[in-house]
Amino acid sequence: MTDIAWRGPVDHDWSAQLSHCLGWVTARRDDALVGFVTVAWDGGGHAWIVDTMVAGSERGQGVGRAVVDEAVANARAAGCEWLHVDFDEDLRDFYLACGFEPAEAGLIRL
């Protein structure tokens, strides 16, 4: 997993986060993890796309779009009314191409 787009330790204990997740979508090539997205959830009608990651060697090949599309389908199937995503300006075109519409939101740096 060293080629995943993660800046920092990859030995994080993800299990604690699962209680707040609708789920994860992963993409694999052979046995290698090449992409994933986490879908956080409030337990009701709202879910959030977080941690969309694609291995550098796999970018530009539709992996990110595929995991986001699957996350959208799964959130819809779970009965969510809204799927949110926050992104930096350099990812704007990607998320708009995935069907997200711009929305205003507030942000506090902690």
HUWO-V747815 format. One record per run of one state. SS is the DSSP state (a for helix, b for strand, c for the rest). FROM is the first residue (numbers start at 1). LEN is the number of residues. If there is no record, write none. Layout:
BEGIN
((SS | FROM | LEN) (SS | FROM | LEN))
END
This chain:
BEGIN
((c | 1 | 13) (a | 14 | 7) (b | 21 | 9) (c | 30 | 2) (b | 32 | 10) (c | 42 | 4) (b | 46 | 9) (c | 55 | 1) (a | 56 | 3) (c | 59 | 4) (a | 63 | 15) (c | 78 | 4) (b | 82 | 4) (c | 86 | 3) (a | 89 | 9) (c | 98 | 13))
END
